[in-house]
């Protein structure tokens, strides 16, 4: 199924450039001055999230016929990179929300699209894709949350972990098992749109090393009743494929975050190395520092190009799990390596909370775990290489 709506082509290069300029101004004026305050206190940035809603970011990739911006994913990735350079946490607010939206737009019934997508686009309904469980993360077929069909409803029982927007969101695409005895297991899985209500409990916000201020929660379902018309696509057995399809966009988002952090760490290090002096000269004149800066710049450029490639293929409507996996793998590792090198270049100041380096160092590891661990990305890449190049 083609992932791209024709309406996405209505944006001119000038329109997109103007939007990126607006994002840059917003980040410098309304976000950057407040990042340390929110991050160190781990407080949810309500006003900034509301500004994101007003900018239309909750509808970034949703088709214009549903009230979204209808941006190309290549443009969306550039927006995510810019935001991540300033504060990576904010990118999570729209990432999982837009994965849920993309699944509805690609796989939902016409009624589901008409009912949910305009409300997703405005941010009236905000939420996430909810997959992970206490005993099942990368192995999605191992989930235990189940939904039993009773007349015209599903009764859902189980729990989900690490759900972004779990506290402040209102609607979630929840992966469930409708037939726990199916073999293979993925044939017994479905995706249900669950709005908060009786039987749906948020068990509390999970504390994290980095990725601060953004609500990550455990969700619990106890005899939660949802109408059968909330089954995405209207057919059981499609949930696993829907989740995998949505994760293509998610992995491009994570890759774009990695590009942003890698570049932020590089920029800060290049600037600092020219003002910090040791042994009578700026440290950028020391060969050891020059080598680090060269490696950081090369990692960043490679990550940027891989992410742009994955986004272009996604926009074309072609399958891009190979390219998205490569971009996510390299960009996340580049972010982590650049954050560490930046800390080494900054020395004790890099370890200080007065500088941004320590935040990059805390935030970057998430990217190597989220939307499928990098170990799994390597397996996806290798399997797709074999599948695309049979002998």
N, C-alpha and C positions, 0 to 999 in steps of 0.2 A: 504493500500500500504506500502510495506516495505521501511523504511526510510534509510536503510543502504545498501551501495554498497559493494559487495564482495571484492572490491579492498581495502577497509579500513582494511581488515585483513592482508594486506601485511606488515604493519608496525610492527616490533618486539618490545618487551618491551624495548630492548636496544636502538632502534631507537627513541622511544618516550621519554625515559629518557634523551637521548642526546639532543633532541629538547628542552625539559624543561630546561636543563642546559644552552643551548644557549640563551633561553629567559631570564633566571636569569642574565646571564652576560650582555646582552643588557640592561636590566632594570637598573642594577647598574652602568654601564659605560655611557650609553647615555641618560637615562631618569631621574633617581633620581636627579642628580645634577641640573636639569633645571626646575623641577616641580613648585617650588615656583614662579619663574620668570614668567612662562606662566600663571599659575593659578591666580596670583594677578593682572596681566595685562589683563587677559581674552583674550589673543592672541592665534590665531590658530597655532598649532605646526607643520608647514609644513614639516620641516626636519624629525621630529620624525614619522609623518605619512608616509613619503616616506620610512623610515627605516622599518616600519611595512609592507609596500608593498614588499620590498626586502626580508624580512623574510618569505614571503608567507602567511601572516596572513589573507589577504583578501580572500584566498582560503582554509582556515583551514578545513572546513567541506565539501567543494565541492569535488566530486569524482575525483580520479586521472585520469580517462579516459577523464575528461574535463580540465585537467591541474591543479587541486587543490591538496592540500596535502592529502585529504581523511582521515583526522584524525577521530578517534572515538570521539564522543561527550564527553565521560568521560575525554579524554585527553584535548580536547578543553576547558572544564570547568576548568581544572587545570591551563591552560594558562591564562584564564580570571582571576582566583583567584590571580595568581602571579602579573599580571598587576595591578589589583585593589588594591593590597597591596601597590603598589608604587604610582599609580595615576589612580583613577577610571575612569576619563574622557576618557582615551584612549580606554577603552573597548567598549564605545558607538560607536566609529568609525567603528568597525567591527561587532558589534552585529546586528544592523538593516540591514546592508549590507548582512550579512549571512542569516538572516531571509528571505530576498528577494530571495537570491540564493537558499535556501532550498525549497521555494515555487515553483520556476521554476524547480528545479531538481525533485521534487516529483510530481508536477501536470502539468508541461509544456508539450507542444508538442515536438516531436523529433527535429523539426526545431528550436524551441525556445531554447531548451537545447544546440544544436550545435552552435547556433549563439551567445547566451548570456553567457553561463557558462564559457567558456574559457576566455572571456573578464572580467567577474566578478572575476575569480580566480587570474588573474594577477593584478587586480586593475586598468586596463585600463578604465573600467566602474565601478564607485563606486556609491553607493546610499543607498536606504533604503526602508523599508516598510512604506507606508504613509496611515494611517488610520484615525487619530484623526482630528476632525473639530472644529471650534469655539463653536458649540452647540452640539457636539457629541463626547464623549470620550469613556468611558466604554460601553455605549450603541451603539454598532457599527451599529445596524439596524436603528439607527436614523440619519445616514449620509444623506447629501443632494447633494453632488457632483454627477452629473449625466452625462451619456454618451449616446448620441443618435446615432443610426446606420444610416448612410447615404451612400448608395452604399457600397463601400469597406472600408469605414473608420468609426471611431467613432469621434464625436464632443463632447469634454468634457468641462463642465462648473462647477465651484465651487471653494472651497478653502479647504486647509488642514493646520493643526496647529501642532506645536511641532515635526517637521520632522527633525530628526538627519541627518547630512550630507546634509541638504537642500541647503546650500550655496555652498559648495565645491564638492558636489556629482553631478552626471550627468544622472543617470537613477533611476527611482523609480517605485515600485510596488504600484499602486494607487487603493484603493478600491472605486468603484463607483456603482451607481444604474443605471441599464439599463432598469429596469421596476419599476418606483416609485409606481405603483398601485398594485404590487404583494402582495399576502397575503398567508403565512406570509412574512414579508418584506425581509427576507434573501434570498428568492427564486428569488428576482429581483436584486441581487447584482453580481458584477463581479470584477475581478482583471485585471488591464491593466498595461503593462510595458510602462512607459512614459519617453522618453528621452527629455532633455531640447530642446526647439525650439520655434518658433512663437506661441504665445498664452499661453506659460508656463512662469510664472513670479515668481521670488523669491521676496517676499515683505519685506524682511529684517530679520536680526538675532534677535532672542528673548533673552532678558537678564534674567539671572537666579540667584537664591540664591547661588547655587553650580553648580557642573557639568560644570565648567568653561572651556573656551578655545575651546570647541567643538561646532560647528555650529548647532544651533537648529533654524529652520526657519518656517515661514508661506509661503505656496505655493498657488498660484492663477492660475486658469485655465479659460481663456476667449476664447471660441471658439477654443480651442486647438484641432488640428486634428491629429489623430493617426491611423495608418493602423489597420484594423480589425485582422490582423495576430499577433498583439501584445496582444490580449486577451489571458491571461494565460489559457492553456488547450484547447482553441478554442471553449469553450462552455459557454454560459451565465448561470447565476444562481448558479455558484460554488464559487463565491468570498468569501462569508462568511466562508464556510468550509475551503477554502484555507488559509484565515487569521488566523482562529483558529488553524489550523495545524501548521502554521509557528510560532505561539506564544508559542507552546510547547518548541521549541528551545530558543526563546527569554526569557522565564521564567527561563530556566536553566541558561542562561547567567546572568540574573539579580540575581539569587540565588548565582551564583559563585562570582559575584561582592560583594554581601553581605558577603560571607565567607571571601573575601579578606580584606574588611574594618574591619570586626569584628576581624580578626586576627591581622591586623596592629594596631588597637587600643589596643588590648590585649598586644602585644609585647612591644609597647611603654610604656604602663602602668607598666608592670612587670619591665622593665629596670629603669624607672623613680622612681618607689617606692623603689628601692634599693639604690639610691643615694640621694634622698631627705630625710632630717632628720627633725623631729619635736620632741620636748620634749626629746632630747638626744638620739634618735635612728631612724633608717630608718623607713619610714612610712609603709613599708611592714610588719613591726612587730606589727603594730596596728591592732587590730581585725577588725575594721570597714573597713579598706583597704583590708584585707585578704578576707573578705566576698565578696567585689566587684570583686576582682580578680578571685575568685572561680566561681562566677556567669558568669563573662565574658568568662572564659575558657570553661565552660559547654555550654553556648550559641554557641560559635564558633564550638566546636566539634559536637554538634547536627546539626548545619547548614551544616557543611562539609559532614556529613554522609547522610543527606537527599538529598543533591545536588548530591553526588556520586550515590545514589540509582536512582534518576530520570534520570541521564545521562546513567546509565547502561540499564535501561528499554528503553530509547529512542534508544540506539544502537541496542537493540534486535529487533526493529521494532514494538514493541507493543505500544498501546496507553498509553500515560503517563501524561494526563492532571491532573489527581489526584496527582501523585507524583511530577510533576513539580510545581503544585500549592502549595503543602505543602512545598516544598523546597524554593520556592520564598517567601512565607508567612513568614516562620520562619527565613530564612537567612536575609531578609531585616529588619525584626524587631530586629534581633540579632545585625546587623550592627548599627542600630539607638541606641539601648540600650547601646552597647559597646562604641559607640562614646560619648554618654552622660556620662557614667561612667568614661571614660578616661579623659574627661574634668574636672570632679569633683576630680579625683585623682590628676591631674596636677594643679588644682587650677587656679590661675591667669595666669600661664604659658600656660595652656590649652586654654585660651581665647586670647592668643597672636598670631599674624600672624607669629612669628618667629618659632613656632612649627607646626607640621602637624595636631595636634588634631583638631584645628578649621576647617580645611578642611574636615576631616572625618565628623565632626558635620554638615557641610553644604551639603556634598555630600550624606550622608546616607538617608535623607528623600526622595530623588528622587526614591530610590529603592522600597519604600512603595507605590509609585504611578504608576511608569512605568510598562508597559506590563500588565496592569490591576491592579486596586487598591487592597489593601489587603482585603478590605471588600468584593470585588468580588471574590477574591481567596477563601475566606471562603465559599461562596455560591457554587463555583465550586467543592470544596472538599466535601461538604455535599451532593450535588446532585450526585456526582460520588460514594460516599459511599452507597447511597440508590440504585443506579442503579446496582452496583456490588454485592449487598447483598439483593436481593429480598426475600420476605417471601412467 
